[in-house]
Amino acid sequence: MISGYRTSLLLILLILLILVCSLVCTPSLAASGKPDGDGNVITVVMDNNYPPFSFRDASGNLVGISVDMWRLWETQTGKKVEITGLAWDDAIHRMESGEFDVIDTFFFSEERSKIYDFTPSYTDVDVVIFFNANVPGISSLESLDGFVVGMHKGDSSIADVKKRGVTVREYDSYASVVKAAKNGEIVVFILDKPSGVYYLYNQGIQDQFRYTSPIMSGALHRAVKKGNTELLAEINQGFTRIPRGEYDTLDRTWYGTPVTSPEYLRIIAFFAGAVILVIVLLVIWNHMLKTSVAQKTAELKAELDQRRRAEDALNRATRKLSILNAITFNDIQNALFSLSGYFELEKQMPADEKTQGYRQKQERILHTISSTLQFAKNYQDLGMKPPAWQDVSQVFALGISHIDSSQLSRNIRLDHLEIYSDPFLENVFHALAENVIIHSKTATEITLQYKETSGGLFLIFEDNGAGIPEPMKEKIFERQIEGRNGMSLYLVREILSITGITIKETGTEGKGARFEMLVPKGEYRFAKKP
């Protein structure tokens, strides 16, 4: 009996001893914030309202630069990180109570250094004074006398600001500080610059506020409870392992990438002045053309039928001018690009024969630019004057008067025909006759006559030369063709199309060229009946 009694007593004492040990050990575990049994998990707390470092997105997820850094740390160390985002004041208190291993987005201060050990800083943050644009004279803490200044509760700089005699009103988050400014509760607030600017744009009041130069500067750290040196060393080692390129990627993700390349700017600097000058001149020219078109349109409203025809013609002229402008711009840009290339080659080579060749090419390109601009100048009034009724015989005589056509006899059969066309009709006949002289060496006669049909009137220009091969009949109207001056015939088609007149080549090779211009019904008449 006595032996059994002793055994029971020993068993009871053992149970009491286990209970006492458990009561003693429990506070120790609570102080560490997390049981030590799971050494592969680290708990981190940070501000949930501190963009771009840590904040909630539209779905409520915690995102930001600091969050992404910890995910990279996980990859390098193989340890899991549990991140919690809280209101900053709450985050600090719960870290101090031992709920978390690490606190992030943390500024150093002498008071905090008594409680925490800090990692090296990973970024610098400026603190500035934001003030309503209607309030002048805010430049420093000394200029805040008499103002109630909004600040983020838990901000390490609050104590320094209060020491200057400034009245501070604390808010739970950065967002609530800016909302208070938006609602007119405060006109001045002090925040870290990145987060302050973010919420000004977020609230749509960025134009209503200004900010000063930095009044102080701080550095973001991570911190652990005082004396936890092993964990601090582990954290530092993990972040040191992250490649520099990964940090650069984070910067581009959260801060963006510059649009303009400095190297590109250096390359085009030599030509920037000339290009800008050309663009300005073309803009002014276009503006003058538009003004002229508007004035002419107003004048043409006097007569209903005339107005209809003039407006249609001016609309078509505007489209043609757009094409002409596009061509001119394209030529200038291509020539400048080529000149830039040869110039870069020239700079890299000594002044030998090859260098001289590059210089000659540059001169030819500059000549091309000059010719292109001269071409645009010659035809800048195309379509600017309203179409009018014109005597075809008189206009033809004026057109060929500018060239030496003495070797050609003329056969004109028009019966006082008049057509409604652009004032540049004279250039049409000039170009047609000039092409005969240049390209049809055997021609001795040119003919201009008409033929009425059910679809309109054909105005026919032909010669008795060698004619035009079938494959070339359409190509001669293109802007550039090899071995032939195609520019003139290109413009012939453009000028005629302003009033709806079409042109095509229908001659037979070996029997001469034949150009048929179809004038729509209502766009031609006879001063005297044929």
C-alpha positions as CSV (number, residue, x, y, z in Angstrom):
1,M,0.0,0.0,0.0
2,I,2.8,2.4,1.0
3,S,4.7,1.6,-2.2
4,G,1.7,2.3,-4.3
5,Y,1.0,5.5,-2.5
6,R,4.5,6.7,-3.1
7,T,4.2,5.8,-6.8
8,S,1.0,7.9,-7.1
9,L,2.6,10.8,-5.3
10,L,5.6,10.8,-7.6
11,L,3.3,10.7,-10.6
12,I,1.3,13.7,-9.3
13,L,4.5,15.7,-8.7
14,L,5.8,14.9,-12.2
15,I,2.5,16.2,-13.8
16,L,2.7,19.4,-11.7
17,L,6.3,19.9,-12.8
18,I,5.3,19.7,-16.5
19,L,2.5,22.2,-16.0
20,V,4.9,24.7,-14.3
21,C,7.4,24.3,-17.1
22,S,4.8,25.0,-19.7
23,L,3.6,28.1,-18.0
24,V,7.2,29.4,-17.8
25,C,8.0,28.6,-21.5
26,T,4.8,30.2,-23.0
27,P,5.8,33.9,-22.4
28,S,9.2,33.2,-23.9
29,L,7.6,31.9,-27.1
30,A,5.2,34.9,-27.3
31,A,8.1,37.3,-27.0
32,S,9.8,35.9,-30.0
33,G,6.6,36.5,-32.1
34,K,6.6,33.0,-33.6
35,P,7.4,29.5,-32.3
36,D,11.0,28.6,-33.1
37,G,9.9,25.1,-34.3
38,D,9.5,26.4,-37.9
39,G,12.9,27.9,-38.8
40,N,12.0,28.2,-42.5
41,V,9.3,30.9,-42.1
42,I,10.0,34.6,-41.4
43,T,7.2,37.0,-40.6
44,V,7.5,40.6,-41.9
45,V,5.2,43.5,-41.2
46,M,5.2,46.8,-43.2
47,D,3.0,49.8,-43.9
48,N,0.0,49.0,-46.1
49,N,-0.4,52.6,-47.3
50,Y,3.1,53.6,-48.5
51,P,3.3,53.7,-52.3
52,P,5.4,52.8,-54.2
53,F,7.0,50.6,-51.5
54,S,4.0,48.9,-50.0
55,F,0.3,49.5,-50.6
56,R,-3.0,47.8,-51.5
57,D,-4.0,47.5,-55.1
58,A,-7.6,47.7,-56.4
59,S,-8.1,44.0,-55.4
60,G,-6.8,44.6,-51.9
61,N,-3.6,42.7,-52.4
62,L,-0.4,44.1,-50.8
63,V,2.0,45.2,-53.6
64,G,5.0,47.4,-54.1
65,I,8.8,47.5,-54.3
66,S,9.4,46.2,-50.8
67,V,7.0,43.3,-51.3
68,D,8.8,42.3,-54.5
69,M,12.2,42.6,-52.8
70,W,11.1,40.0,-50.2
71,R,9.9,37.7,-52.9
72,L,13.4,37.9,-54.5
73,W,14.8,37.2,-51.0
74,E,12.7,34.0,-50.8
75,T,14.1,32.8,-54.1
76,Q,17.7,33.4,-53.0
77,T,17.4,31.8,-49.5
78,G,14.7,29.1,-50.0
79,K,12.9,30.4,-46.8
80,K,9.2,31.4,-46.9
81,V,8.3,35.0,-46.0
82,E,4.9,35.8,-44.6
83,I,4.2,39.5,-45.3
84,T,1.6,41.5,-43.4
85,G,0.5,45.0,-44.3
86,L,-1.0,47.1,-41.5
87,A,-1.8,50.7,-40.7
88,W,1.7,52.1,-39.8
89,D,1.0,52.9,-36.1
90,D,-0.6,49.5,-35.6
91,A,2.4,47.8,-37.4
92,I,4.9,49.5,-35.1
93,H,2.9,48.5,-31.9
94,R,2.4,44.9,-32.9
95,M,6.1,44.6,-33.9
96,E,7.1,45.9,-30.5
97,S,4.7,43.3,-28.8
98,G,6.6,40.5,-30.6
99,E,4.1,39.4,-33.2
100,F,6.5,39.7,-36.1
101,D,10.2,38.9,-36.8
102,V,11.0,41.9,-39.1
103,I,9.5,45.3,-39.7
104,D,10.1,46.9,-43.1
105,T,9.8,50.4,-44.6
106,F,11.3,51.7,-41.4
107,F,13.2,54.9,-40.8
108,F,16.1,55.0,-38.3
109,S,15.9,57.2,-35.2
110,E,17.8,57.3,-31.9
111,E,14.7,56.3,-30.0
112,R,14.1,53.3,-32.2
113,S,17.7,52.2,-32.1
114,K,17.2,51.4,-28.4
115,I,14.6,48.8,-29.3
116,Y,15.7,47.6,-32.8
117,D,18.8,46.6,-34.8
118,F,18.7,47.9,-38.3
119,T,19.9,46.6,-41.7
120,P,21.7,48.9,-44.1
121,S,19.4,51.3,-45.9
122,Y,18.1,50.2,-49.3
123,T,16.7,53.6,-50.6
124,D,16.6,57.3,-49.7
125,V,13.4,59.1,-49.3
126,D,12.9,62.9,-49.2
127,V,10.4,64.5,-46.8
128,V,8.7,67.7,-48.2
129,I,6.1,70.2,-47.3
130,F,3.0,70.0,-49.5
131,F,0.9,73.2,-49.5
132,N,-2.2,74.6,-51.3
133,A,-1.2,76.6,-54.4
134,N,-3.2,79.5,-53.2
135,V,-1.0,79.8,-50.0
136,P,2.2,81.7,-50.8
137,G,5.4,81.9,-48.7
138,I,5.7,78.2,-47.6
139,S,9.3,77.2,-47.9
140,S,10.5,75.6,-44.7
141,L,9.4,74.5,-41.2
142,E,10.0,78.0,-39.9
143,S,7.3,79.3,-42.4
144,L,4.6,77.0,-40.9
145,D,3.9,79.1,-37.8
146,G,0.1,79.4,-37.4
147,F,-0.8,76.5,-39.7
148,V,-2.2,73.1,-38.6
149,V,0.0,70.6,-40.4
150,G,-1.2,67.1,-41.4
151,M,1.1,64.2,-40.9
152,H,1.0,60.4,-40.9
153,K,0.6,58.8,-37.5
154,G,3.7,56.9,-36.5
155,D,6.0,59.0,-38.8
156,S,9.5,59.2,-37.3
157,S,9.7,62.8,-38.2
158,I,6.7,64.0,-36.2
159,A,8.8,64.5,-33.1
160,D,11.3,66.7,-35.0
161,V,8.5,68.8,-36.5
162,K,6.8,69.3,-33.1
163,K,10.1,70.5,-31.6
164,R,10.0,73.4,-34.0
165,G,6.7,74.5,-32.4
166,V,4.6,73.4,-35.4
167,T,1.0,72.2,-34.6
168,V,0.5,68.7,-36.0
169,R,-2.7,66.8,-36.7
170,E,-2.1,63.1,-37.1
171,Y,-4.0,60.8,-39.6
172,D,-4.1,57.0,-39.8
173,S,-2.7,56.8,-43.4
174,Y,-1.1,58.8,-46.2
175,A,-4.4,58.5,-48.1
176,S,-6.4,60.0,-45.2
177,V,-3.9,63.0,-45.0
178,V,-4.3,63.8,-48.7
179,K,-8.1,63.3,-48.5
180,A,-8.2,65.8,-45.6
181,A,-6.3,68.3,-47.8
182,K,-8.7,67.7,-50.6
183,N,-11.7,68.3,-48.3
184,G,-10.2,71.6,-47.0
185,E,-9.5,70.4,-43.5
186,I,-5.8,71.3,-43.9
187,V,-3.9,73.4,-46.4
188,V,-0.4,72.1,-45.4
189,F,0.9,68.6,-44.8
190,I,4.2,66.9,-44.5
191,L,4.8,63.5,-46.1
192,D,7.4,61.5,-47.8
193,K,7.6,62.8,-51.3
194,P,6.9,59.6,-53.4
195,S,3.8,58.7,-51.4
196,G,2.5,62.3,-51.2
197,V,2.8,62.8,-55.0
198,Y,1.2,59.4,-55.6
199,Y,-1.9,60.3,-53.6
200,L,-2.2,63.8,-55.0
201,Y,-2.6,62.3,-58.5
202,N,-4.8,59.5,-57.0
203,Q,-7.2,62.1,-55.6
204,G,-7.0,64.3,-58.8
205,I,-5.7,67.4,-57.0
206,Q,-2.2,67.5,-58.2
207,D,-2.8,70.9,-59.8
208,Q,-4.0,72.4,-56.6
209,F,-0.9,71.7,-54.5
210,R,2.9,72.5,-54.6
211,Y,5.7,71.1,-52.6
212,T,9.0,72.6,-51.2
213,S,12.6,71.4,-51.5
214,P,13.3,68.5,-49.1
215,I,13.1,69.6,-45.4
216,M,14.8,66.4,-44.3
217,S,15.9,63.1,-45.8
218,G,15.6,59.6,-44.5
219,A,16.6,56.1,-45.5
220,L,14.4,53.0,-45.5
221,H,15.6,50.1,-43.5
222,R,14.5,46.7,-42.3
223,A,14.8,46.1,-38.5
224,V,14.6,43.2,-36.0
225,K,14.2,43.3,-32.2
226,K,17.4,44.3,-30.3
227,G,19.9,41.4,-29.9
228,N,18.5,39.2,-32.7
229,T,21.8,39.3,-34.6
230,E,21.5,35.9,-36.3
231,L,18.3,36.8,-38.0
232,L,19.7,40.3,-38.9
233,A,22.7,38.6,-40.5
234,E,20.5,36.1,-42.4
235,I,18.4,39.0,-43.8
236,N,21.4,41.0,-44.9
237,Q,23.0,38.0,-46.6
238,G,19.8,37.1,-48.5
239,F,19.4,40.6,-49.9
240,T,23.1,40.7,-50.8
241,R,22.7,37.6,-53.0
242,I,20.0,39.2,-55.2
243,P,21.7,40.2,-58.6
244,R,21.9,43.9,-59.5
245,G,19.9,43.2,-62.6
246,E,16.9,42.1,-60.5
247,Y,17.0,45.4,-58.6
248,D,17.2,47.3,-61.9
249,T,14.1,45.4,-63.1
250,L,12.2,46.4,-60.0
251,D,13.1,50.1,-60.6
252,R,11.8,49.9,-64.2
253,T,8.6,48.1,-63.0
254,W,7.7,50.7,-60.4
255,Y,9.4,53.9,-61.6
256,G,9.1,53.4,-65.4
257,T,11.6,53.7,-68.2
258,P,12.7,57.0,-69.8
259,V,11.2,57.4,-73.3
260,T,14.1,59.2,-74.9
261,S,17.5,57.6,-75.5
262,P,20.4,60.0,-74.8
263,E,22.5,58.2,-77.5
264,Y,19.7,58.9,-80.0
265,L,19.6,62.6,-79.0
266,R,23.3,62.9,-79.6
267,I,23.0,61.4,-83.1
268,I,20.3,63.8,-84.3
269,A,21.6,66.9,-82.5
270,F,23.6,67.9,-85.6
271,F,20.5,68.0,-87.8
272,A,17.9,69.1,-85.2
273,G,18.1,72.8,-86.1
274,A,17.6,72.3,-89.8
275,V,14.8,69.8,-89.3
276,I,12.9,72.0,-86.8
277,L,13.2,74.9,-89.2
278,V,11.8,72.9,-92.1
279,I,8.9,71.7,-90.0
280,V,8.1,75.2,-88.7
281,L,8.1,76.5,-92.2
282,L,5.8,73.7,-93.4
283,V,3.5,74.3,-90.5
284,I,3.3,78.0,-91.2
285,W,2.8,77.2,-94.9
286,N,0.0,74.8,-94.1
287,H,-1.7,77.3,-91.9
288,M,-1.5,80.0,-94.6
289,L,-3.0,77.5,-97.1
290,K,-5.9,76.7,-94.8
291,T,-6.5,80.4,-94.2
292,S,-6.5,81.0,-97.9
293,V,-8.9,78.1,-98.5
294,A,-11.3,79.4,-95.9
295,Q,-11.3,82.9,-97.5
296,K,-11.9,81.6,-101.0
297,T,-14.7,79.4,-99.8
298,A,-16.5,82.4,-98.2
299,E,-16.2,84.4,-101.4
300,L,-17.7,81.5,-103.5
301,K,-20.9,81.4,-101.4
302,A,-22.4,84.3,-103.5
303,E,-23.7,82.0,-106.2
304,L,-25.2,78.6,-105.4
305,D,-24.1,76.6,-108.5
306,Q,-20.7,78.2,-108.5
307,R,-20.4,77.5,-104.8
308,R,-21.1,73.8,-105.2
309,R,-18.5,73.4,-107.8
310,A,-15.9,75.5,-106.0
311,E,-16.4,73.7,-102.7
312,D,-16.0,70.3,-104.3
313,A,-12.9,71.4,-106.1
314,L,-11.3,72.9,-103.0
315,N,-12.0,69.7,-101.0
316,R,-10.2,67.7,-103.6
317,A,-7.4,70.3,-103.7
318,T,-7.0,69.9,-99.9
319,R,-6.5,66.2,-100.3
320,K,-4.0,66.7,-103.1
321,L,-2.1,69.2,-101.0
322,S,-2.0,66.7,-98.2
323,I,-0.4,64.2,-100.6
324,L,2.1,66.8,-101.8
325,N,3.0,67.7,-98.2
326,A,3.5,64.0,-97.4
327,I,5.8,63.6,-100.4
328,T,7.8,66.6,-99.5
329,F,8.2,65.6,-95.9
330,N,9.2,62.1,-96.9
331,D,11.9,63.3,-99.3
332,I,13.3,65.6,-96.7
333,Q,13.4,62.9,-94.1
334,N,15.0,60.4,-96.3
335,A,17.6,62.8,-97.5
336,L,18.5,63.9,-94.0
337,F,18.7,60.3,-92.9
338,S,21.2,59.5,-95.7
339,L,23.2,62.6,-95.0
340,S,23.4,61.7,-91.3
341,G,24.8,58.3,-92.2
342,Y,27.4,59.6,-94.6
343,F,28.4,62.3,-92.1
344,E,28.9,59.7,-89.4
345,L,31.1,57.7,-91.7
346,E,33.1,60.8,-92.6
347,K,33.8,61.6,-89.0
348,Q,35.4,58.1,-88.5
349,M,37.7,58.3,-91.5
350,P,40.8,60.3,-92.5
351,A,40.5,62.9,-95.3
352,D,41.3,60.5,-98.2
353,E,39.6,59.7,-101.5
354,K,36.8,57.8,-99.8
355,T,36.1,60.6,-97.5
356,Q,35.9,63.0,-100.5
357,G,33.4,60.6,-102.0
358,Y,31.2,60.8,-99.0
359,R,31.3,64.5,-99.1
360,Q,30.2,64.5,-102.7
361,K,27.3,62.3,-101.8
362,Q,26.4,64.7,-99.0
363,E,26.4,67.5,-101.6
364,R,24.1,65.6,-103.9
365,I,21.7,64.9,-101.0
366,L,21.6,68.6,-100.1
367,H,20.8,69.3,-103.7
368,T,17.9,66.8,-103.5
369,I,16.6,68.6,-100.5
370,S,16.8,72.0,-102.2
371,S,15.1,70.7,-105.4
372,T,12.3,69.1,-103.4
373,L,11.6,72.3,-101.5
374,Q,11.7,74.3,-104.7
375,F,9.2,71.9,-106.2
376,A,6.9,72.4,-103.3
377,K,7.3,76.2,-103.6
378,N,6.4,76.2,-107.3
379,Y,3.2,74.3,-106.7
380,Q,2.2,75.7,-103.3
381,D,-0.8,77.6,-104.8
382,L,-2.2,74.5,-106.4
383,G,-5.9,74.4,-105.7
384,M,-5.9,77.6,-103.7
385,K,-7.6,79.7,-106.3
386,P,-11.1,78.5,-107.2
387,P,-11.7,76.8,-110.6
388,A,-13.0,79.0,-113.4
389,W,-14.2,78.7,-117.0
390,Q,-11.2,78.8,-119.3
391,D,-10.9,79.1,-123.1
392,V,-8.9,75.9,-124.0
393,S,-7.3,77.5,-127.1
394,Q,-6.0,80.5,-125.2
395,V,-4.7,78.5,-122.3
396,F,-2.9,76.0,-124.6
397,A,-1.2,78.9,-126.4
398,L,0.0,80.3,-123.1
399,G,1.2,76.9,-121.9
400,I,3.4,76.2,-124.9
401,S,4.7,79.7,-125.1
402,H,7.3,78.9,-122.3
403,I,9.1,76.3,-124.4
404,D,10.8,76.2,-127.8
405,S,8.2,74.3,-130.0
406,S,9.3,75.9,-133.3
407,Q,10.1,72.4,-134.8
408,L,6.5,71.3,-134.2
409,S,3.5,72.2,-136.3
410,R,0.2,72.7,-134.5
411,N,-3.3,71.4,-135.4
412,I,-5.9,73.0,-133.1
413,R,-9.6,72.1,-133.6
414,L,-11.5,73.3,-130.5
415,D,-14.4,75.5,-131.7
416,H,-14.2,77.9,-128.8
417,L,-14.3,75.1,-126.2
418,E,-14.3,76.2,-122.5
419,I,-13.8,73.9,-119.5
420,Y,-14.3,74.4,-115.8
421,S,-10.8,73.7,-114.3
422,D,-8.1,74.8,-111.9
423,P,-6.0,77.9,-113.0
424,F,-3.0,75.5,-113.3
425,L,-4.6,74.2,-116.5
426,E,-1.8,76.1,-118.4
427,N,0.8,73.9,-116.7
428,V,-1.0,70.8,-118.0
429,F,-0.5,71.8,-121.6
430,H,3.1,73.0,-120.9
431,A,4.0,69.6,-119.4
432,L,2.4,67.6,-122.3
433,A,4.1,69.7,-125.0
434,E,7.4,69.6,-123.1
435,N,7.3,65.8,-122.9
436,V,6.9,65.6,-126.7
437,I,10.1,67.7,-127.2
438,I,12.1,65.8,-124.6
439,H,11.0,62.2,-125.2
440,S,9.6,62.1,-128.8
441,K,12.5,63.3,-130.9
442,T,10.9,62.2,-134.2
443,A,7.6,64.1,-133.7
444,T,6.9,67.0,-136.1
445,E,3.3,67.8,-135.3
446,I,1.0,68.1,-132.2
447,T,-2.8,68.1,-132.3
448,L,-5.4,69.3,-129.8
449,Q,-9.0,68.4,-130.5
450,Y,-12.2,67.2,-128.8
451,K,-14.8,64.5,-129.1
452,E,-18.2,64.6,-127.4
453,T,-19.7,61.3,-126.0
454,S,-22.6,60.3,-123.8
455,G,-20.3,60.3,-120.8
456,G,-18.8,63.7,-121.3
457,L,-16.2,65.3,-123.6
458,F,-12.8,63.9,-124.5
459,L,-10.1,66.6,-124.9
460,I,-7.4,64.8,-127.0
461,F,-3.7,65.8,-127.2
462,E,-1.5,63.7,-129.6
463,D,1.7,63.8,-131.5
464,N,3.1,61.8,-134.5
465,G,6.2,60.6,-132.8
466,A,7.3,57.1,-131.8
467,G,4.6,56.6,-129.2
468,I,4.7,55.1,-125.8
469,P,5.2,51.3,-125.1
470,E,2.2,49.5,-123.6
471,P,4.0,48.7,-120.2
472,M,4.8,52.4,-119.7
473,K,1.3,53.8,-120.4
474,E,0.4,54.0,-116.7
475,K,3.9,54.3,-115.2
476,I,4.5,57.6,-117.0
477,F,1.9,59.1,-114.5
478,E,3.8,57.9,-111.4
479,R,5.8,60.4,-109.4
480,Q,9.2,59.0,-110.2
481,I,10.2,56.6,-113.1
482,E,13.7,55.7,-114.2
483,G,14.9,57.4,-117.3
484,R,11.9,59.7,-117.7
485,N,10.8,63.0,-116.2
486,G,7.6,61.6,-114.6
487,M,7.1,64.5,-112.3
488,S,5.3,66.6,-114.9
489,L,2.8,64.0,-115.9
490,Y,2.2,63.1,-112.3
491,L,1.2,66.7,-111.7
492,V,-0.9,66.8,-114.9
493,R,-3.1,64.1,-113.5
494,E,-3.3,65.8,-110.1
495,I,-4.2,69.2,-111.5
496,L,-6.9,67.8,-113.7
497,S,-8.4,65.7,-111.0
498,I,-9.2,68.8,-108.9
499,T,-12.2,69.4,-111.1
500,G,-12.9,65.7,-111.8
501,I,-11.1,65.5,-115.1
502,T,-9.3,62.1,-115.8
503,I,-6.4,61.5,-118.2
504,K,-5.0,58.3,-119.8
505,E,-2.6,57.5,-122.6
506,T,-4.3,55.5,-125.5
507,G,-1.9,55.9,-128.4
508,T,-0.3,53.1,-130.5
509,E,3.4,52.5,-130.3
510,G,5.1,53.6,-133.5
511,K,2.2,56.0,-134.4
512,G,2.6,58.6,-131.7
513,A,1.4,59.4,-128.1
514,R,-2.3,60.1,-127.5
515,F,-3.6,61.6,-124.2
516,E,-7.4,61.5,-123.7
517,M,-8.7,63.9,-121.0
518,L,-12.3,63.1,-120.0
519,V,-14.2,66.3,-118.9
520,P,-17.5,65.4,-117.1
521,K,-20.8,66.7,-118.3
522,G,-21.6,70.2,-117.0
523,E,-17.9,71.0,-116.7
524,Y,-17.5,72.1,-120.4
525,R,-19.3,74.5,-122.7
526,F,-18.8,76.3,-126.1
527,A,-18.6,80.1,-126.2
528,K,-20.1,79.8,-129.8
529,K,-22.0,76.8,-131.1
530,P,-19.7,74.5,-133.2
